[in-house]
Amino acid sequence: SGLLYRGKQGQRYSIFNHFISELGELGVSRGAVIFNAGLIAGGIILLPFCIALGLLIPHWLAYAGMAAGLWAALSAIGVGIFPMNQLKPHTWVALSYFRSGLLMAVCFTLAILFQPAGERVLPLASIAFGILTVAAYAAFLSIPWKSGDEDKKEEDRLNPEVEKERPRFWLMAFLEWLVFFTTIAWFLFIALMITP
């Protein structure tokens, strides 16, 4: 979708100054339908992964991580159903994903850390990936709006059009991509560790 993307001013897509959801904006992104279908499919795939991980790790925090992960997966599906064209519901499900994703990462990372030594199913090395993922989610969610923007509506937080001019490097957009990359790397590492 990123290769096909041309913005409203004809700009190419960049992870340094475009939000992930801009790839799903109908009428702007030429690959929007494919991107949104991929989000829905990814959310569906995340459901059994979170259930399996919650049941695999021998600690009660894994159940909390599973519950947060299931909500994050449903929210990811919602992001595919409500693209940026529907900004209010899109922002609600997107922020729901990021908040529940942070909780999922915290709970699963702590559950891995506190596994009983004799029942360890995941190596402690996976905690490093978890910490990076938690840090990415927390950084993205803690970025304040520009000073003087305290009266902005919540949906404006993820609306690129509130910026008069798109910066060459937009920290908030880049941190969103960092959430994506750290989450994928963490899940891939865990999947490799539990694959027989």
KEDRENFI-605130 format. One record per residue (C-alpha): residue number from 1; z, y, x. Coordinates in nm, 4 decimals. Layout:
n->NUM; up->Z; north->Y; east->X
...
# end
This chain:
n->1; up->0.0000; north->0.0000; east->0.0000
n->2; up->0.0775; north->0.2385; east->0.2859
n->3; up->-0.2717; north->0.2018; east->0.4320
n->4; up->-0.4309; north->0.2833; east->0.0956
n->5; up->-0.1990; north->0.5760; east->0.0265
n->6; up->-0.3204; north->0.9345; east->0.0093
n->7; up->-0.0703; north->1.1890; east->-0.1183
n->8; up->-0.1300; north->1.4753; east->-0.3577
n->9; up->-0.2350; north->1.6944; east->-0.0643
n->10; up->-0.4437; north->1.4127; east->0.0853
n->11; up->-0.1784; north->1.3236; east->0.3431
n->12; up->-0.1456; north->0.9759; east->0.4869
n->13; up->0.1711; north->0.7745; east->0.4317
n->14; up->0.4400; north->0.7836; east->0.7000
n->15; up->0.7807; north->0.6172; east->0.7074
n->16; up->0.9035; north->0.9312; east->0.8831
n->17; up->0.8595; north->1.1610; east->0.5845
n->18; up->0.7753; north->0.9588; east->0.2715
n->19; up->1.0138; north->0.7723; east->0.0438
n->20; up->0.9470; north->0.4030; east->-0.0101
n->21; up->0.9026; north->0.4579; east->-0.3843
n->22; up->0.6138; north->0.6959; east->-0.3271
n->23; up->0.4054; north->0.3843; east->-0.2614
n->24; up->0.4599; north->0.2894; east->-0.6266
n->25; up->0.3775; north->0.6270; east->-0.7810
n->26; up->0.1091; north->0.5624; east->-1.0414
n->27; up->-0.1821; north->0.8035; east->-1.0247
n->28; up->-0.1068; north->0.8951; east->-0.6623
n->29; up->-0.0757; north->0.5713; east->-0.4672
n->30; up->-0.3881; north->0.3544; east->-0.4874
n->31; up->-0.1767; north->0.0433; east->-0.4255
n->32; up->0.0933; north->0.1359; east->-0.6772
n->33; up->0.0478; north->-0.1618; east->-0.9095
n->34; up->0.0570; north->-0.4087; east->-0.6199
n->35; up->0.3574; north->-0.2334; east->-0.4651
n->36; up->0.5548; north->-0.2312; east->-0.7912
n->37; up->0.4689; north->-0.5962; east->-0.8561
n->38; up->0.5941; north->-0.6735; east->-0.5040
n->39; up->0.9230; north->-0.4963; east->-0.5758
n->40; up->0.9697; north->-0.6990; east->-0.8921
n->41; up->0.8849; north->-1.0235; east->-0.7099
n->42; up->1.1170; north->-0.9301; east->-0.4214
n->43; up->1.4028; north->-0.8645; east->-0.6628
n->44; up->1.3425; north->-1.1992; east->-0.8337
n->45; up->1.3469; north->-1.3775; east->-0.4954
n->46; up->1.6673; north->-1.1953; east->-0.3992
n->47; up->1.8536; north->-1.3416; east->-0.7013
n->48; up->1.8732; north->-1.7058; east->-0.5809
n->49; up->1.9292; north->-1.5902; east->-0.2211
n->50; up->2.2413; north->-1.3957; east->-0.3219
n->51; up->2.3682; north->-1.6833; east->-0.5352
n->52; up->2.3188; north->-1.9329; east->-0.2522
n->53; up->2.4829; north->-1.7044; east->0.0049
n->54; up->2.7762; north->-1.6365; east->-0.2266
n->55; up->2.8335; north->-2.0074; east->-0.2784
n->56; up->2.7757; north->-2.0977; east->0.0874
n->57; up->3.0275; north->-1.8748; east->0.2637
n->58; up->3.3826; north->-2.0127; east->0.2261
n->59; up->3.5614; north->-1.6891; east->0.1391
n->60; up->3.6382; north->-1.5103; east->-0.1883
n->61; up->3.4602; north->-1.1954; east->-0.0666
n->62; up->3.1362; north->-1.3935; east->-0.0765
n->63; up->3.1673; north->-1.4037; east->-0.4574
n->64; up->3.2004; north->-1.0252; east->-0.4648
n->65; up->2.8969; north->-1.0008; east->-0.2368
n->66; up->2.7084; north->-1.2347; east->-0.4682
n->67; up->2.7905; north->-1.0217; east->-0.7750
n->68; up->2.6887; north->-0.6996; east->-0.5967
n->69; up->2.3762; north->-0.8699; east->-0.4629
n->70; up->2.2731; north->-0.9855; east->-0.8095
n->71; up->2.3116; north->-0.6296; east->-0.9394
n->72; up->2.1122; north->-0.4990; east->-0.6391
n->73; up->1.8360; north->-0.7522; east->-0.7106
n->74; up->1.8200; north->-0.6512; east->-1.0779
n->75; up->1.8110; north->-0.2864; east->-0.9713
n->76; up->1.5228; north->-0.3581; east->-0.7307
n->77; up->1.3352; north->-0.5161; east->-1.0209
n->78; up->1.4108; north->-0.2001; east->-1.2188
n->79; up->1.2603; north->0.0167; east->-0.9433
n->80; up->0.9356; north->-0.1788; east->-0.9831
n->81; up->0.9448; north->-0.1398; east->-1.3613
n->82; up->1.0260; north->0.2336; east->-1.3478
n->83; up->0.8120; north->0.3898; east->-1.0718
n->84; up->0.8489; north->0.7511; east->-0.9589
n->85; up->0.6376; north->0.8682; east->-1.2526
n->86; up->0.9477; north->0.8068; east->-1.4653
n->87; up->1.1800; north->0.9966; east->-1.2348
n->88; up->1.5061; north->0.9867; east->-1.4325
n->89; up->1.5213; north->0.6062; east->-1.4902
n->90; up->1.3650; north->0.5500; east->-1.1477
n->91; up->1.6404; north->0.7469; east->-0.9744
n->92; up->1.9079; north->0.5678; east->-1.1765
n->93; up->1.7865; north->0.2180; east->-1.0773
n->94; up->1.7088; north->0.3225; east->-0.7190
n->95; up->2.0560; north->0.4686; east->-0.6608
n->96; up->2.2021; north->0.1666; east->-0.8400
n->97; up->2.0205; north->-0.0516; east->-0.5855
n->98; up->2.1487; north->0.1468; east->-0.2867
n->99; up->2.5088; north->0.1576; east->-0.4096
n->100; up->2.5247; north->-0.2106; east->-0.5025
n->101; up->2.3309; north->-0.2991; east->-0.1854
n->102; up->2.5978; north->-0.1247; east->0.0213
n->103; up->2.8722; north->-0.3155; east->-0.1602
n->104; up->2.6798; north->-0.6412; east->-0.1136
n->105; up->2.6395; north->-0.5811; east->0.2601
n->106; up->3.0069; north->-0.4891; east->0.3056
n->107; up->3.1342; north->-0.7923; east->0.1106
n->108; up->2.9018; north->-1.0464; east->0.2718
n->109; up->2.9694; north->-0.9087; east->0.6211
n->110; up->3.3462; north->-0.9283; east->0.5699
n->111; up->3.3148; north->-1.2761; east->0.4157
n->112; up->3.1254; north->-1.3928; east->0.7262
n->113; up->3.3878; north->-1.2312; east->0.9514
n->114; up->3.6799; north->-1.3931; east->0.7676
n->115; up->3.5310; north->-1.7440; east->0.7351
n->116; up->3.7955; north->-2.0025; east->0.8219
n->117; up->3.7244; north->-2.1162; east->1.1797
n->118; up->3.6966; north->-2.4831; east->1.0834
n->119; up->3.4600; north->-2.4092; east->0.7936
n->120; up->3.2290; north->-2.1583; east->0.9622
n->121; up->2.8780; north->-2.1819; east->0.8141
n->122; up->2.7303; north->-1.8647; east->0.9656
n->123; up->2.7674; north->-1.7484; east->1.3249
n->124; up->2.9636; north->-1.4331; east->1.3959
n->125; up->2.6424; north->-1.2846; east->1.5427
n->126; up->2.5270; north->-1.2236; east->1.1857
n->127; up->2.8065; north->-0.9670; east->1.1563
n->128; up->2.6158; north->-0.7391; east->1.3957
n->129; up->2.3189; north->-0.7396; east->1.1578
n->130; up->2.5568; north->-0.6805; east->0.8690
n->131; up->2.7193; north->-0.3821; east->1.0382
n->132; up->2.3784; north->-0.2251; east->1.1060
n->133; up->2.2832; north->-0.2796; east->0.7421
n->134; up->2.6098; north->-0.1299; east->0.6135
n->135; up->2.5624; north->0.1694; east->0.8439
n->136; up->2.2072; north->0.2277; east->0.7162
n->137; up->2.3118; north->0.2134; east->0.3489
n->138; up->2.6150; north->0.4371; east->0.4100
n->139; up->2.4104; north->0.6924; east->0.6057
n->140; up->2.1444; north->0.7089; east->0.3361
n->141; up->2.3970; north->0.7495; east->0.0553
n->142; up->2.6057; north->1.0062; east->0.2423
n->143; up->2.3220; north->1.2465; east->0.3253
n->144; up->2.4026; north->1.5648; east->0.1332
n->145; up->2.1412; north->1.7654; east->-0.0466
n->146; up->2.0374; north->2.0785; east->0.1330
n->147; up->2.3080; north->2.3469; east->0.1299
n->148; up->2.2907; north->2.5586; east->-0.1819
n->149; up->2.1515; north->2.2680; east->-0.3854
n->150; up->2.4820; north->2.1618; east->-0.5415
n->151; up->2.3447; north->2.2338; east->-0.8892
n->152; up->2.0509; north->1.9945; east->-0.8532
n->153; up->2.0153; north->1.7091; east->-1.0975
n->154; up->2.0699; north->1.3601; east->-0.9598
n->155; up->1.7034; north->1.2674; east->-1.0090
n->156; up->1.6061; north->1.5495; east->-0.7724
n->157; up->1.7759; north->1.3636; east->-0.4864
n->158; up->1.4829; north->1.1215; east->-0.4551
n->159; up->1.2124; north->1.3625; east->-0.5714
n->160; up->0.9885; north->1.4667; east->-0.2805
n->161; up->0.8455; north->1.7540; east->-0.4833
n->162; up->1.1709; north->1.9516; east->-0.4668
n->163; up->1.0757; north->2.0307; east->-0.1055
n->164; up->0.8378; north->2.3273; east->-0.0836
n->165; up->0.6820; north->2.1755; east->0.2248
n->166; up->0.7203; north->1.8149; east->0.3366
n->167; up->0.8861; north->1.8121; east->0.6801
n->168; up->0.7243; north->1.6152; east->0.9634
n->169; up->1.0475; north->1.4177; east->0.9951
n->170; up->1.2566; north->1.3854; east->0.6810
n->171; up->1.5888; north->1.2221; east->0.7618
n->172; up->1.6575; north->1.1059; east->0.4074
n->173; up->1.3201; north->0.9316; east->0.3742
n->174; up->1.3541; north->0.7743; east->0.7183
n->175; up->1.7060; north->0.6479; east->0.6418
n->176; up->1.5716; north->0.4850; east->0.3255
n->177; up->1.3240; north->0.2943; east->0.5419
n->178; up->1.6069; north->0.2085; east->0.7817
n->179; up->1.7919; north->0.0492; east->0.4879
n->180; up->1.4837; north->-0.1605; east->0.4189
n->181; up->1.4334; north->-0.2734; east->0.7792
n->182; up->1.8002; north->-0.3555; east->0.8471
n->183; up->1.8377; north->-0.5453; east->0.5177
n->184; up->1.5262; north->-0.7546; east->0.5837
n->185; up->1.6318; north->-0.8268; east->0.9436
n->186; up->1.9817; north->-0.9284; east->0.8288
n->187; up->1.8548; north->-1.1569; east->0.5535
n->188; up->1.5974; north->-1.3168; east->0.7853
n->189; up->1.8656; north->-1.3823; east->1.0468
n->190; up->2.0939; north->-1.5399; east->0.7871
n->191; up->1.8062; north->-1.7483; east->0.6481
n->192; up->1.7255; north->-1.8774; east->0.9963
n->193; up->2.0910; north->-1.9655; east->1.0567
n->194; up->2.1275; north->-2.1669; east->0.7364
n->195; up->1.7906; north->-2.3415; east->0.7544
n->196; up->1.8420; north->-2.7011; east->0.8719
# end
